[in-house]
Every structure is written in structure tokens, then in C-alpha cells.
Amino acid sequence: MTRPRSGRPKVISQDDEDRLIAAAHQAPKTTIVSWTRELQLPCHPITTRRRLQEAGLDCHVPAVKEKLTEANKLARLKFAQQYVQHDINFWENVIFTDEKSFSSLAATRRHCWRLPNTRYKARNISERSRSSKVLVSFHGWMWAAGPGELVTIDGHHNAQEYINILETSLLPSVQAYAIPEPNNIVLVQDRSPIHTSRAVMDWLRQHLD
């Protein structure tokens, strides 16, 4: 025998709740007001929020990651798989170096409705978008013992300026602080046209071999 429910009846039906939960899983960065309006729910957005919370969904600031193409992702995975078996003796002589430009972020602060422990699910991540206005650029490097020197890049970056940074900053720092007696240094850099230019490759062969 089923007893009648006590208290006030729900404002929205079970079908409405099911549609709401499905919409939240499909597009978790939508706003409460938008769901209430688009699903034509017969309730106030506060009620919509309450139903989501009852279903285990809470509002969080989403994780933010750089935009990556499928090719980027595959290349990173391939790199990790290629070097995963190397021990600390190998990594002690590896230097990672790159440039970084800091620009103004697009003003798009959003929130995400998700279940616990799903922060890094693809649908719950916001890809970082930036404006085209570069504020400042740096060159930096790091190795097993920690970060190296940061060098401010003024104006347009080119191969000759990169060589100058290698000569006046990276190499002296490595020799003085990181590896007093360099042996088989492995310099890891991306494949930008500057890094792979003939002038840069010639300099690397002369100084790091």
C-alpha cells in the first residue's frame, strides 16, 4: 500500500526534473536562469538550483586549460610515452626552454554545474581564450633542480634575439649554477620557426654537443 506524500507538492514534475538533469550533464556551464527559461520550467530559478543540488550537482568554477588540437594532444602523449622509462640520471641533464607571452584575458567568467570528482571531465573544462593584445613576453628555462632565469623579450622575437638569450642567459646560468661540468645536455624546445632556424641549430650544435 502506497501512502500519500505529505507536505507541499513539487513545483516541477519528474519529467521536468529529468530534462533539467539531462541538460545540466550535456551543457554544464549554462546558467540557472537560462535552463529555467529554455526548458520552460514552471518555477523560479532558485527552485531550479535546488533541484540540481538535490541531484548531486553543485556549482563550481571550472578548471581552465589551454586550447589544444587533437594533433597537440597526440604529440604530447607520444612525447610522454617515448620518455616515460628514462631515469633521474637522464632527466638531470635535460633543460626545457620556451617563450611565454602574457595577454589580457577575455572577460568570460563562467561557472560549472557538475558531480563531485568530475572537475577534469572534458565537458567541465573551460578552454583558455585570450585577446590579441600581448602585454609582456618572457623567455625561461627549467631543469631537474628548479627554474632558471627569466628574460624579458622586448619587441619582435627572432632567431638572433633567441641566440642572444641562449648566449647571455641560459648557457652561463647552466655552467655556473646548474651543471658545472656540462655533459650531454639535452635541450627541449618546441618546433617554432625561430627554434628550428638554421642559425639557431648551428649555434646549438657548436655549444651543446
Secondary structure as the mmCIF struct_conf table of DSSP 4:
data_model
#
loop_
_struct_conf.conf_type_id
_struct_conf.id
_struct_conf.beg_label_comp_id
_struct_conf.beg_label_asym_id
_struct_conf.beg_label_seq_id
_struct_conf.end_label_comp_id
_struct_conf.end_label_asym_id
_struct_conf.end_label_seq_id
HELX_LH_PP_P HELX_LH_PP_P1 THR A 2 SER A 6
BEND BEND1 GLY A 7 GLY A 7
HELX_LH_PP_P HELX_LH_PP_P2 ARG A 8 LYS A 10
BEND BEND2 VAL A 11 ILE A 12
HELX_RH_AL_P HELX_RH_AL_P1 GLN A 14 GLN A 26
TURN_TY1_P TURN_TY1_P1 PRO A 28 LYS A 29
BEND BEND3 THR A 30 THR A 30
HELX_RH_AL_P HELX_RH_AL_P2 ILE A 32 GLU A 38
TURN_TY1_P TURN_TY1_P2 LEU A 39 GLN A 40
BEND BEND4 PRO A 42 CYS A 43
HELX_RH_AL_P HELX_RH_AL_P3 PRO A 45 GLU A 54
TURN_TY1_P TURN_TY1_P3 ALA A 55 GLY A 56
STRN STRN1 ASP A 58 HIS A 60
HELX_LH_PP_P HELX_LH_PP_P3 VAL A 61 PRO A 62
STRN STRN2 ALA A 63 GLU A 66
HELX_RH_AL_P HELX_RH_AL_P4 GLU A 70 TYR A 83
TURN_TY1_P TURN_TY1_P4 VAL A 84 GLN A 85
HELX_RH_AL_P HELX_RH_AL_P5 ILE A 88 TRP A 91
TURN_TY1_P TURN_TY1_P5 GLU A 92 ASN A 93
STRN STRN3 VAL A 94 LEU A 105
HELX_LH_PP_P HELX_LH_PP_P4 ALA A 106 ALA A 106
BEND BEND5 ALA A 107 ALA A 107
STRN STRN4 CYS A 112 ARG A 114
TURN_TY1_P TURN_TY1_P6 PRO A 116 ASN A 117
TURN_TY1_P TURN_TY1_P7 ARG A 119 TYR A 120
BEND BEND6 LYS A 121 LYS A 121
HELX_RH_3T_P HELX_RH_3T_P1 ALA A 122 ASN A 124
STRN STRN5 ILE A 125 ARG A 128
STRN STRN6 ARG A 130 TRP A 143
TURN_TY1_P TURN_TY1_P8 ALA A 144 ALA A 145
STRN STRN7 GLY A 146 PRO A 147
STRN STRN8 VAL A 151 ILE A 153
HELX_LH_PP_P HELX_LH_PP_P5 ASP A 154 ASP A 154
BEND BEND7 GLY A 155 HIS A 156
HELX_RH_AL_P HELX_RH_AL_P6 ALA A 159 ILE A 165
HELX_RH_PI_P HELX_RH_PI_P1 LEU A 166 LEU A 170
HELX_RH_AL_P HELX_RH_AL_P7 LEU A 171 SER A 173
HELX_RH_PI_P HELX_RH_PI_P2 VAL A 174 ALA A 178
BEND BEND8 PRO A 180 GLU A 181
BEND BEND9 ASN A 184 ASN A 184
STRN STRN9 VAL A 186 VAL A 188
TURN_TY1_P TURN_TY1_P9 PRO A 193 THR A 196
BEND BEND10 SER A 197 SER A 197
HELX_RH_AL_P HELX_RH_AL_P8 ARG A 198 LEU A 208
#
